[in-house]
Amino acid sequence: MRRRHHDGPYHGPRHCGPKRRFPGNREDMIARLEEHQRDLEQRTADVADMIRRLREEPATEPGTPEPAPA
């Protein structure tokens, strides 16, 4: 029988998932999660901006060098 990547050597399959515990009290955990959420929202906005810019740029032919910025 082949072991899957998440099978432990002696303990059978481990359950994967977001079951991390944060040290500290509840307010600290909330503050950290809110900060993490803001970071993810900024990253999402950056990705959306990159997609928008790529869609707005004229497509170049494959193998054609990009024009030099003015």
ABEGO torsion letter per residue (X at the ends): XBBBAABBAAAEBBBBEBABBBBEBAAAAAAAAAAAAAAAAAAAAAAAAAAAAAAABBBBBBGBBBBBBX
